[in-house]
Amino acid sequence: MTATTRRPPDRTRRLSDEEHAYYRLSRRVYALFAPVCDLAALPMRSLRDVVVDLVSPAKDSRVLDVATGTGSQAAAFARRCREVVGVDLSPAMLRVAAKKRGAPNPRLIEADATELPFEDASFDVSCISFALHEMPMTIRDAVLREMARVTKAGGAIAIVDYALPEHPVRRWLVYHFVKLYERGVYADFVHSDLDALLARAGLERRADKRLLSGAARIVVARGRDRR
């Protein structure tokens, strides 16, 4: 099996109005934002190697980076692992990623994360970085189920995204500052129960690291029946 083996998409499910709006907005915004995405993400650059350190993958690991964007997290994994595949819905993002990656790793594939084009248990590690907060809840659920499906038994699933500090003043400041540029479902995401989200995908939290004064969070999960 190769990493590009395609799984037949589910054509029977009808998208909700919220899901349609998400896809329309995403394609339009990502096309405009792709050239400057790395500049906007400069505060997050220091997290990339921290994610890899926390996951601690073996050198021969096969890693999937979901919603890879311009490929920064995929590149961090590629410096340590033998094979990395980055998938993203946006061709514009992937074009930026392709310009800065080193051949042949990571490989980049245009794909919808709710219907990943890989067979079951294809990867040792899967990761999604600063993308779940942009997705409606139904899409978040589908993406995590797909990541669980394509990750091997015992493999790690890393989620990197916004969080809220525990201190009430910092919490208020971070929440209202991020809301200045993150609209949409950000508020729903940071106030949601991440453990419940993981549980719906058959996962449980095994590691949890807060960074950037609590404004960001790295969670490493594994299947509940994969002890």
C-alpha positions in Angstrom: 0.0 0.0 0.0 1.2 3.5 -0.8 0.3 6.7 1.0 -1.8 7.8 -2.0 -4.1 4.7 -2.0 -7.5 6.3 -2.2 -10.5 5.4 -0.1 -13.8 5.8 -1.9 -15.5 9.0 -0.6 -18.9 8.9 1.0 -21.2 10.5 -1.6 -24.4 9.7 0.4 -24.1 12.3 3.1 -25.7 15.7 2.4 -23.8 18.7 3.6 -25.5 21.1 6.0 -25.8 24.8 5.2 -23.1 25.5 7.8 -20.8 22.9 6.2 -21.4 24.4 2.7 -20.6 27.9 4.1 -17.4 26.6 5.7 -16.1 25.1 2.4 -17.0 28.1 0.4 -15.4 30.5 2.8 -12.3 28.3 3.3 -11.5 28.1 -0.4 -11.9 31.8 -0.9 -10.0 32.9 2.2 -7.2 30.4 1.8 -6.6 31.4 -1.8 -6.1 35.0 -0.6 -4.3 34.2 2.6 -1.8 31.6 1.4 1.0 34.1 0.3 1.1 35.8 3.7 0.2 32.8 5.9 3.7 32.2 7.2 4.1 35.8 8.2 0.8 35.7 10.2 1.9 32.4 11.8 5.3 33.7 13.0 4.2 33.6 16.7 3.4 29.9 16.3 6.8 29.0 14.6 8.4 28.0 17.9 5.7 25.4 18.5 6.5 23.2 15.5 9.5 21.4 17.0 7.8 21.3 20.4 5.0 19.3 18.8 7.5 16.8 17.4 9.3 16.5 20.7 6.1 15.8 22.5 5.0 13.2 20.0 8.5 11.7 19.9 8.1 9.7 16.7 10.6 7.0 15.7 12.9 7.8 12.8 11.2 5.3 10.6 7.7 6.7 11.3 5.2 7.5 8.6 3.5 10.8 9.5 0.4 12.5 8.2 -0.1 16.2 8.6 -3.7 17.1 8.1 -4.7 20.6 7.0 -1.0 21.2 6.4 -1.4 24.7 5.0 2.0 26.0 4.0 3.7 22.9 5.4 5.5 24.2 8.4 4.5 21.4 10.8 5.0 18.8 8.1 8.5 20.1 7.6 9.3 19.8 11.3 8.3 16.2 11.2 10.2 15.6 8.0 13.4 16.6 9.6 13.1 13.6 11.9 11.0 11.0 10.2 11.5 8.9 7.1 8.1 9.7 5.4 5.7 12.6 5.9 2.6 13.3 3.9 0.8 16.7 4.1 -2.8 17.0 3.0 -4.8 20.2 2.5 -8.1 21.4 1.0 -6.4 24.4 -0.6 -4.3 24.2 -3.7 -3.0 27.7 -3.0 -1.7 26.7 0.4 0.0 23.6 -1.1 1.7 25.7 -3.8 3.3 27.7 -1.1 4.3 24.6 0.8 5.8 23.0 -2.3 8.2 25.9 -2.8 9.8 25.5 0.6 9.9 21.8 1.1 12.8 19.5 0.4 12.2 16.7 -2.0 11.1 14.0 -1.6 9.8 14.6 1.9 7.2 15.7 2.8 4.8 14.8 0.0 1.9 17.0 -0.5 -1.6 16.0 -1.6 -4.8 18.0 -2.1 -7.5 16.3 -0.1 -10.5 16.9 2.1 -9.7 15.8 5.7 -13.2 14.5 6.2 -12.5 11.9 3.5 -8.8 11.1 3.7 -7.6 9.3 0.6 -5.7 6.6 2.6 -6.4 3.1 3.8 -6.9 2.2 7.4 -3.9 2.2 9.7 -1.6 3.8 7.1 0.4 6.1 9.4 2.3 5.8 12.7 1.4 9.4 13.6 -1.1 12.0 12.5 -1.3 15.7 13.3 -3.6 18.6 12.8 -2.3 22.1 13.7 -4.4 25.3 14.1 -7.2 24.0 11.9 -9.9 22.5 14.1 -10.9 26.0 15.4 -11.9 27.0 11.9 -14.3 24.0 11.4 -17.9 23.6 12.4 -18.4 20.8 15.0 -19.7 18.2 12.5 -16.6 18.7 10.4 -14.3 18.6 13.5 -15.9 15.2 14.4 -15.4 13.8 10.9 -11.8 15.0 10.6 -10.8 13.4 13.9 -12.6 10.1 13.1 -10.7 10.0 9.8 -7.4 10.7 11.5 -8.2 7.9 14.0 -9.0 5.6 11.1 -5.8 6.1 9.2 -3.5 6.0 12.2 -2.1 2.6 13.3 -3.1 1.0 16.6 -1.0 2.5 19.2 -0.1 5.5 17.1 -0.2 9.1 18.2 -2.7 11.7 17.1 -1.5 15.3 17.8 -3.8 18.2 18.0 -2.3 21.7 18.1 -4.6 24.7 18.5 -5.8 27.7 20.5 -6.6 27.4 24.1 -7.6 29.7 27.0 -5.4 30.4 30.0 -6.7 29.3 33.4 -6.1 32.8 35.0 -9.3 34.7 34.5 -7.7 38.0 33.4 -5.3 36.3 31.0 -8.2 34.2 29.8 -10.3 37.3 29.0 -7.5 39.1 27.3 -6.5 36.1 25.1 -10.0 35.3 24.2 -10.9 38.9 23.1 -7.5 39.4 21.4 -7.8 36.3 19.3 -11.4 37.1 18.4 -10.2 40.2 16.7 -8.8 38.1 13.8 -10.4 34.7 14.3 -14.0 34.9 13.7 -16.4 32.1 12.7 -16.5 29.1 15.1 -13.3 30.0 17.2 -15.4 30.9 20.2 -17.3 27.6 20.1 -14.1 25.7 19.7 -12.2 27.2 22.7 -15.1 26.8 25.0 -15.9 23.2 23.8 -15.0 20.0 25.6 -12.0 18.6 23.8 -12.1 15.3 25.7 -15.6 14.8 24.5 -14.6 15.6 21.0 -11.8 13.0 21.2 -14.1 10.4 22.8 -16.5 10.7 19.8 -13.6 9.7 17.6 -12.7 6.8 19.9 -9.7 8.6 21.3 -8.4 9.8 24.7 -5.9 12.4 25.8 -2.5 11.0 26.8 -0.5 14.2 27.0 -1.4 17.9 27.2 1.0 20.8 27.0 0.1 24.5 27.3 2.3 27.1 25.6 2.3 30.8 24.8 1.1 31.7 28.3 -1.8 29.2 27.9 -3.0 30.6 24.6 -2.0 27.5 22.7 -2.3 23.8 23.5 -0.7 20.6 22.2 -2.7 17.4 22.9 -1.5 13.9 22.1 -4.2 11.3 21.9 -4.4 7.6 21.3 -7.2 5.1 20.8 -9.0 4.1 24.0 -8.7 0.5 23.1 -5.1 0.7 22.0 -3.3 0.4 25.3 
